[in-house]
Amino acid sequence: MPKCKGLLERIKDGETTIIAEGYLFAFERLGYLKAGPFTPEVVVDHPELVRQMYKDFVRSGSDVVQALTYYGNRYKMAIVGRGDELEKQNRLALRLAREVADETGTLMCGDICNTFVYQPGNEEAIEKTKAMFKEQIEWAVDEGADFIMGETFGMFGEALLAAQAIKEHGKGLPAVITMTPHVSRDSEGRLCTLDGVEFNEAFRRLVEEGADVVGLNCTRGPELTMPMMEGAIKAGIKVFRRILEPFPVHNS
């Protein structure tokens, strides 16, 4: 199947791109992974089911096959005693996603996420977070991702590290960064990240540091998320020309 139009080309042409997935919760409800850690060992244990799930989301309307590597990082996989399968899990998830994307004429993206390791001001934790991002990004590049998603960041500092890591190790692949609002507020009563950065300012700074697309995802419903997205667009910030309209609301 011919190579489909890239993500940034679609944005430039004013097109809407749907990135839909909900693999972890879907497989948890089916009994293939555990609530709590929500680690994606199902990729190694039942790759045929993961392939089918990818196809099901494309059939439902997704323009992108997002590889099931969410929580497939060094810290989380070690918690469930499967740290030795980390690279196998990531590469297999990416390879299956690439195959389904090629079969269906869709894009494929790699995925990194909040690590539970990052701590503001803790240099050891910051370096560990960087290393975890680096290896997952490099595997995504090796396995043919069209862009890389960094998602579900409650802290601006960790989201910034993700954007910088994609730009440093992603070999030119577009960087999509989405944050999740935990209804934290700054001294002026404005919604902000868990480390105290007002969301519009967080978006500005992420784009300045190399994010090609920014937005919100998960945790809160449309009653909170949609006004935040609309407010960001109405803010009239020039860098927001790089944000999908509507923002890429991503439910994991």
SVG drawing of the C-alpha trace seen along z (x, -y; Angstrom):
<svg xmlns="http://www.w3.org/2000/svg" viewBox="-19 -36 41 52">
<polyline fill="none" stroke="black" stroke-width="0.4" points="0.0,0.0 1.4,-3.5 2.9,-5.5 0.1,-7.7 0.4,-11.4 2.4,-12.3 1.0,-13.8 2.5,-17.3 1.4,-17.3 -2.1,-16.6 -2.0,-19.5 -0.6,-21.8 -3.4,-20.9 -6.0,-21.5 -7.0,-17.9 -8.2,-16.2 -6.3,-13.1 -7.9,-10.7 -5.6,-8.9 -7.7,-6.4 -6.7,-3.7 -7.6,-2.3 -5.6,0.9 -4.7,1.2 -8.3,0.8 -9.6,3.0 -7.2,5.8 -7.7,5.4 -11.4,5.9 -10.7,9.0 -8.4,10.4 -5.1,10.2 -3.4,7.7 -3.8,6.6 -5.4,3.4 -3.0,1.4 0.3,1.8 -1.5,1.9 1.8,3.0 1.5,4.3 2.9,7.8 0.0,9.0 2.1,8.0 4.6,10.8 2.0,13.3 -0.7,12.8 0.7,10.9 -2.2,12.1 -4.7,10.4 -2.7,7.1 -2.6,7.3 -6.4,7.8 -6.9,4.9 -4.9,2.6 -7.1,3.6 -10.2,3.1 -9.3,-0.5 -8.5,-1.2 -11.8,0.3 -13.5,-2.0 -12.0,-5.1 -8.5,-5.7 -6.1,-7.2 -3.1,-6.0 -2.0,-2.7 -0.4,-3.6 2.0,-1.0 1.2,0.6 4.2,-0.6 2.4,-2.7 3.8,-1.8 6.2,0.5 9.2,-1.2 12.1,0.0 10.5,-1.0 7.0,0.3 8.1,3.6 10.4,4.3 7.5,3.9 5.8,7.0 9.0,8.9 9.4,8.7 12.1,6.2 14.2,8.7 11.5,8.6 11.5,4.8 13.1,4.5 11.3,7.6 7.9,6.1 8.6,2.7 9.9,3.9 7.2,6.5 4.5,3.9 6.0,1.5 6.5,4.2 2.9,5.3 1.7,1.7 3.9,1.1 2.5,4.2 -1.1,3.2 -0.5,-0.4 1.1,0.8 -1.8,3.1 -4.5,0.5 -2.9,-2.6 -2.6,-4.4 0.2,-6.1 2.0,-4.4 3.3,-6.1 5.6,-5.1 4.6,-5.9 6.3,-7.1 4.5,-8.3 4.8,-9.4 7.4,-7.3 6.7,-7.4 10.4,-8.0 10.7,-11.7 11.0,-14.1 11.5,-17.9 15.0,-18.9 16.2,-15.3 19.1,-14.9 19.3,-11.2 15.6,-10.7 15.9,-13.1 18.8,-11.2 16.9,-7.9 13.8,-9.4 15.9,-10.6 17.5,-7.2 14.1,-5.5 12.8,-7.9 15.9,-7.5 15.7,-3.7 12.0,-3.6 12.4,-6.4 15.3,-4.6 13.4,-1.4 10.4,-3.3 12.8,-4.8 14.3,-1.4 10.9,0.2 9.6,-2.5 7.4,-4.9 6.0,-7.8 6.0,-10.0 6.3,-9.7 3.7,-10.4 4.6,-11.5 1.5,-11.3 -0.2,-11.6 2.3,-14.0 1.0,-15.7 4.3,-17.6 5.5,-20.1 9.1,-19.2 8.7,-15.6 6.7,-16.6 9.6,-18.9 12.1,-16.1 10.0,-13.9 9.8,-16.6 13.6,-17.2 14.3,-13.4 12.2,-12.9 14.0,-15.8 17.4,-14.5 16.9,-10.8 13.9,-10.7 15.9,-11.2 13.6,-14.0 10.3,-12.3 7.5,-14.7 7.0,-15.0 3.4,-15.0 3.2,-15.9 0.0,-15.7 -0.5,-16.6 -3.2,-15.5 -4.9,-18.0 -5.1,-17.0 -7.1,-20.1 -4.1,-21.7 -4.3,-25.5 -1.7,-28.3 -1.8,-31.3 -4.0,-33.1 -6.5,-30.2 -5.6,-29.1 -5.4,-25.5 -1.8,-24.4 0.4,-21.3 1.4,-19.4 4.7,-21.3 2.9,-24.7 3.1,-25.8 -0.1,-27.3 -1.3,-25.1 -1.1,-27.7 2.4,-28.6 3.3,-24.9 2.1,-24.6 4.1,-27.6 7.3,-26.3 6.8,-22.8 6.5,-24.1 9.6,-26.4 11.5,-23.3 10.5,-21.3 7.1,-19.8 5.3,-19.8 1.8,-19.1 0.6,-19.6 -2.7,-18.9 -4.5,-17.3 -5.4,-13.7 -7.0,-11.3 -7.8,-11.7 -10.6,-14.3 -13.8,-14.3 -14.9,-16.7 -16.5,-19.1 -13.0,-20.2 -10.9,-19.3 -12.9,-21.0 -12.9,-24.5 -9.2,-24.2 -8.5,-23.4 -10.8,-26.2 -9.2,-28.6 -5.7,-27.7 -6.8,-28.3 -8.5,-31.6 -5.3,-32.8 -4.1,-33.7 -0.6,-32.4 1.3,-32.1 2.9,-28.8 -0.5,-27.3 -0.5,-27.1 1.2,-23.8 -1.6,-22.3 -4.3,-20.2 -7.7,-21.8 -9.4,-20.4 -6.6,-19.4 -5.7,-15.7 -7.8,-14.4 -6.2,-11.1 -7.9,-8.5 -5.6,-5.8"/>
</svg>
